[in-house]
């Protein structure tokens, strides 16, 4: 089977596509025949050795796929060969087959094709865990989403609307903000040309926002925090800008607000039953038409480096998906 391999840590251009032997599951594992694989920002980090988890080369990046169960390991129950599933792992997904622990599978409903399925659980799982479990977002509250045109950002925009919030989307270009509007944003801020704080003040009549969803970090975290409403919740989701901001903690005191960490991967391991319930609720939101992944483009495995560079260079609205063929 074909696999995209990281044989040495480095940029996407160092990846190679090779034929390797088919995979064999251990006890408790399954082999998934991959139909589509979502491309996520952590994939750009893991191949450079900059992610929290550092597999030894050679390995295939990619942690989110949709496909068909091909083979079961010993002691696997509740799933059978031929089942359509979303599979989650830390790496191994940019290939025609992926090994996955059986308890990391989610059934795909008949109404969901493989491409949107492969772009679903990581981004929507992260954003739903953030808004539901960490922020306890309530109907009528105001949600500010930074980096709103990216994968997790657009998921947060859609979920915020589905949960009854007023959503303000912030991104770096008018084209990206148009995508945010198409996905339900009530108001938008171009933080490349607008003053973030002035726009937040104007849009909230000086009250500030109740919840900030920040997957970006960098220079906009502190200004956003300064315009938070009383009892607000600032969600630390990631640092796509590259810089981890250092915020004055007196702001949390003065605003009476909370700065809350969001680590979906650790949540899935530490609270598997709560994660399973969240996944079921997300699938139900999809079947009701309340959320739907925005697919920027699809690429074959041979163009994985190009896809990763699009993500690295912030040229993607929503998600890129790699497809294996038929």
C-alpha positions as CSV (number, residue, x, y, z in Angstrom):
1,X,0.0,0.0,0.0
2,X,1.1,3.6,-0.6
3,X,2.0,5.8,2.3
4,X,3.4,9.3,2.8
5,X,6.5,8.9,4.9
6,X,8.5,11.3,7.1
7,X,11.9,9.7,7.0
8,X,13.6,12.7,8.6
9,X,12.3,15.6,10.5
10,X,11.9,18.7,8.4
11,X,9.6,20.7,6.0
12,X,6.9,19.1,3.9
13,X,9.2,18.9,0.9
14,X,11.1,16.2,2.7
15,X,8.2,13.8,2.7
16,X,8.2,10.9,0.3
17,X,5.4,8.6,-1.0
18,X,6.4,4.9,-1.1
19,X,4.9,1.5,-1.3
20,X,5.1,-0.3,2.0
21,X,3.7,-3.7,3.3
22,X,0.1,-3.8,4.3
23,X,-0.5,-3.2,8.0
24,X,-1.3,-6.0,10.6
25,X,-3.4,-5.1,13.6
26,X,-2.3,-6.0,17.2
27,X,-4.8,-7.0,19.8
28,X,-7.4,-4.3,20.3
29,X,-6.6,-2.6,17.0
30,X,-8.1,-2.4,13.5
31,X,-6.8,-1.7,10.1
32,X,-8.8,1.0,8.3
33,X,-8.7,1.2,4.5
34,X,-8.4,5.0,4.2
35,X,-10.6,6.8,1.7
36,X,-9.9,10.4,2.9
37,X,-7.6,12.0,5.4
38,X,-8.1,15.5,7.0
39,X,-5.1,17.8,7.0
40,X,-4.6,19.7,10.3
41,X,-2.1,22.2,11.6
42,X,-0.5,19.7,14.0
43,X,0.4,17.6,11.0
44,X,2.8,20.4,9.9
45,X,4.4,20.4,13.4
46,X,4.8,16.7,13.9
47,X,6.9,16.3,10.8
48,X,9.3,19.0,12.1
49,X,9.5,17.5,15.6
50,X,7.7,20.5,17.1
51,X,4.5,18.7,18.3
52,X,3.8,17.4,21.8
53,X,4.1,13.9,20.5
54,X,7.4,13.0,18.7
55,X,7.3,9.7,16.8
56,X,10.6,8.3,15.6
57,X,11.0,8.4,11.8
58,X,10.0,6.8,9.5
59,X,6.3,7.5,10.2
60,X,3.3,8.8,8.2
61,X,1.7,12.0,9.5
62,X,-2.1,12.4,9.6
63,X,-4.3,11.8,12.6
64,X,-7.8,11.9,11.2
65,X,-9.2,9.6,8.5
66,X,-12.4,8.3,7.2
67,X,-12.6,4.9,5.6
68,X,-13.7,1.2,5.8
69,X,-12.7,-1.3,8.4
70,X,-10.4,-3.8,6.6
71,X,-9.1,-6.1,9.3
72,X,-9.7,-6.7,13.1
73,X,-7.1,-7.6,15.7
74,X,-7.7,-10.0,18.5
75,X,-10.3,-9.1,21.2
76,X,-12.0,-6.4,19.1
77,X,-15.8,-6.2,19.6
78,X,-18.5,-3.8,18.5
79,X,-17.1,-3.3,15.0
80,X,-16.9,-5.5,11.9
81,X,-15.0,-5.6,8.6
82,X,-16.8,-3.3,6.1
83,X,-18.0,-0.7,8.6
84,X,-17.7,2.9,7.5
85,X,-15.8,4.8,10.3
86,X,-13.9,7.9,11.3
87,X,-10.6,6.9,12.9
88,X,-8.4,9.0,15.1
89,X,-4.8,8.6,16.0
90,X,-1.8,10.8,16.6
91,X,-0.2,9.9,13.2
92,X,-0.3,7.3,10.5
93,X,-3.2,8.6,8.4
94,X,-1.6,9.9,5.2
95,X,-1.6,6.4,3.7
96,X,-3.9,3.9,2.1
97,X,-4.2,2.1,5.4
98,X,-4.0,3.2,9.0
99,X,-3.8,1.3,12.3
100,X,-6.1,2.5,15.0
101,X,-7.2,1.4,18.4
102,X,-10.7,0.1,18.1
103,X,-12.0,2.4,20.8
104,X,-10.9,5.4,18.7
105,X,-13.5,4.7,15.9
106,X,-16.7,6.6,15.3
107,X,-19.4,5.2,13.0
108,X,-20.1,7.4,9.9
109,X,-23.9,8.0,9.3
110,X,-25.2,7.1,5.8
111,X,-25.8,10.9,5.2
112,X,-22.0,11.7,5.5
113,X,-19.5,11.1,2.7
114,X,-15.9,10.1,3.4
115,X,-14.4,13.6,2.6
116,X,-16.5,15.6,5.1
117,X,-16.2,12.7,7.6
118,X,-12.4,12.9,7.5
119,X,-12.6,16.7,8.2
120,X,-15.0,16.4,11.1
121,X,-14.0,15.0,14.4
122,X,-10.7,16.8,15.2
123,X,-11.9,20.3,14.4
124,X,-15.5,19.9,15.6
125,X,-14.4,17.8,18.6
126,X,-11.9,20.4,19.7
127,X,-14.3,23.3,19.2
128,X,-17.3,21.5,20.8
129,X,-15.2,20.5,23.9
130,X,-14.0,24.1,24.1
131,X,-17.4,25.7,23.9
132,X,-19.5,23.1,25.7
133,X,-17.2,21.7,28.4
134,X,-14.6,24.4,29.0
135,X,-16.5,27.7,28.3
136,X,-20.1,26.5,29.1
137,X,-21.3,28.8,26.3
138,X,-24.9,29.9,26.9
139,X,-27.6,31.0,24.4
140,X,-27.5,34.8,24.0
141,X,-23.8,35.1,24.9
142,X,-21.3,36.7,22.6
143,X,-18.5,34.6,21.2
144,X,-15.4,36.1,19.5
145,X,-13.5,33.6,17.3
146,X,-9.9,34.5,16.4
147,X,-8.5,32.8,13.3
148,X,-12.1,32.2,12.4
149,X,-11.6,31.0,8.8
150,X,-9.4,28.0,9.7
151,X,-10.5,24.5,10.4
152,X,-11.2,24.8,14.1
153,X,-12.2,28.4,13.7
154,X,-15.0,27.7,11.3
155,X,-16.1,24.8,13.4
156,X,-16.3,27.2,16.4
157,X,-18.3,29.7,14.3
158,X,-20.9,27.0,13.2
159,X,-21.1,25.5,16.7
160,X,-21.4,28.9,18.4
161,X,-24.4,29.6,16.2
162,X,-25.9,26.1,16.8
163,X,-25.6,26.7,20.6
164,X,-27.4,30.0,20.4
165,X,-24.6,32.5,20.7
166,X,-23.9,35.7,18.8
167,X,-20.7,35.0,16.9
168,X,-18.1,37.6,15.9
169,X,-15.5,36.2,13.5
170,X,-12.0,37.7,13.3
171,X,-9.6,36.8,10.4
172,X,-6.9,38.4,8.3
173,X,-8.6,39.2,5.0
174,X,-11.9,40.1,3.6
175,X,-12.0,36.9,1.5
176,X,-11.6,34.8,4.7
177,X,-14.3,36.8,6.4
178,X,-16.7,36.2,3.5
179,X,-16.3,32.5,4.2
180,X,-17.0,33.1,7.9
181,X,-20.2,35.0,7.0
182,X,-21.2,32.1,4.8
183,X,-20.8,29.8,7.8
184,X,-23.0,31.8,10.1
185,X,-20.9,34.6,11.6
186,X,-23.1,37.5,12.7
187,X,-20.3,40.1,12.6
188,X,-16.7,40.1,11.4
189,X,-13.4,41.9,12.1
190,X,-10.5,42.1,9.8
191,X,-7.6,42.3,12.2
192,X,-5.2,43.1,9.5
193,X,-6.9,46.4,8.7
194,X,-9.2,47.1,11.7
195,X,-8.3,47.9,15.2
196,X,-9.4,44.7,17.1
197,X,-10.2,46.5,20.4
198,X,-12.1,49.3,18.8
199,X,-14.2,47.0,16.7
200,X,-15.1,44.7,19.7
201,X,-16.1,47.8,21.7
202,X,-18.3,49.0,18.8
203,X,-19.9,45.7,18.2
204,X,-20.7,45.0,21.9
205,X,-21.6,48.6,22.9
206,X,-18.6,48.6,25.2
207,X,-19.7,45.5,27.1
208,X,-17.0,43.1,25.7
209,X,-17.4,39.5,24.7
210,X,-18.4,36.6,27.0
211,X,-16.2,33.9,25.4
212,X,-13.0,34.2,23.3
213,X,-11.9,31.2,21.2
214,X,-8.2,31.6,20.4
215,X,-6.4,29.0,18.3
216,X,-3.9,31.5,17.0
217,X,-1.9,33.1,19.9
218,X,0.6,35.7,18.8
219,X,-0.2,39.5,18.9
220,X,-4.0,39.4,19.1
221,X,-4.5,37.4,22.3
222,X,-3.8,40.2,24.8
223,X,-5.9,42.9,23.0
224,X,-8.8,40.4,22.8
225,X,-8.5,39.6,26.5
226,X,-8.6,43.3,27.4
227,X,-12.1,43.5,25.8
228,X,-13.6,40.6,27.7
229,X,-16.9,41.0,29.5
230,X,-17.2,40.4,33.3
231,X,-17.2,36.7,34.1
232,X,-15.8,36.0,30.6
233,X,-13.9,32.9,29.5
234,X,-10.8,33.0,27.4
235,X,-10.1,29.7,25.6
236,X,-6.5,28.9,24.9
237,X,-6.8,26.5,22.0
238,X,-3.5,26.7,20.1
239,X,-0.7,28.9,18.7
240,X,-1.0,28.8,14.9
241,X,0.8,32.2,14.8
242,X,3.9,30.5,16.2
243,X,4.3,32.8,19.2
244,X,3.0,31.9,22.7
245,X,1.7,35.1,24.1
246,X,2.6,36.3,27.6
247,X,-0.4,38.0,29.1
248,X,-0.5,40.2,32.2
249,X,-2.4,38.1,34.8
250,X,-3.9,41.3,36.4
251,X,-6.2,41.3,33.4
252,X,-7.9,38.2,34.6
253,X,-8.3,39.8,38.0
254,X,-9.7,43.1,36.7
255,X,-12.1,41.4,34.3
256,X,-13.2,38.7,36.8
257,X,-12.6,36.3,33.9
258,X,-11.1,32.8,33.4
259,X,-8.3,31.8,31.2
260,X,-9.1,28.2,30.3
261,X,-6.9,25.6,28.6
262,X,-8.3,23.4,25.8
263,X,-6.4,20.2,25.0
264,X,-8.9,18.0,23.1
265,X,-6.4,15.2,22.7
266,X,-5.8,14.9,26.4
267,X,-9.6,15.1,27.0
268,X,-10.2,12.1,24.7
269,X,-7.8,10.0,26.7
270,X,-8.8,11.2,30.1
271,X,-12.5,11.3,29.6
272,X,-13.3,8.8,26.9
273,X,-17.0,8.5,27.8
274,X,-17.6,12.2,27.7
275,X,-15.7,12.4,24.4
276,X,-17.9,9.6,23.0
277,X,-21.0,11.4,24.1
278,X,-19.7,14.7,22.5
279,X,-19.0,12.8,19.2
280,X,-22.6,11.4,19.2
281,X,-24.0,14.9,19.7
282,X,-21.8,16.3,16.9
283,X,-22.9,13.6,14.5
284,X,-26.5,14.5,15.4
285,X,-25.8,18.2,14.7
286,X,-24.4,17.2,11.3
287,X,-27.5,15.0,10.4
288,X,-29.7,17.9,11.4
289,X,-27.8,20.2,9.0
290,X,-26.6,22.5,11.8
291,X,-22.9,22.0,11.1
292,X,-21.0,20.9,8.0
293,X,-17.2,20.9,7.3
294,X,-16.1,23.6,4.8
295,X,-13.8,21.8,2.4
296,X,-11.2,24.2,0.9
297,X,-9.8,21.6,-1.5
298,X,-9.0,17.9,-2.0
299,X,-5.5,16.6,-3.0
300,X,-4.1,13.1,-3.8
301,X,-1.5,11.6,-1.5
302,X,1.2,12.6,-4.1
303,X,0.5,16.3,-3.3
304,X,0.7,16.0,0.4
305,X,3.6,18.5,0.7
306,X,1.6,21.0,-1.3
307,X,-1.4,20.6,1.0
308,X,0.7,21.0,4.1
309,X,2.4,24.1,2.8
310,X,-1.1,25.6,2.1
311,X,-1.9,25.1,5.8
312,X,1.5,26.4,6.9
313,X,1.1,29.6,4.8
314,X,-2.4,30.2,6.1
315,X,-4.0,30.0,2.7
316,X,-6.8,27.6,3.7
317,X,-10.3,28.4,4.7
318,X,-11.8,25.4,6.5
319,X,-10.0,22.1,5.7
320,X,-7.9,20.4,3.0
321,X,-8.5,16.7,2.6
322,X,-6.2,14.1,1.0
323,X,-8.0,11.4,-1.0
324,X,-6.6,8.0,-1.8
325,X,-8.5,7.3,-5.0
326,X,-11.8,5.6,-5.8
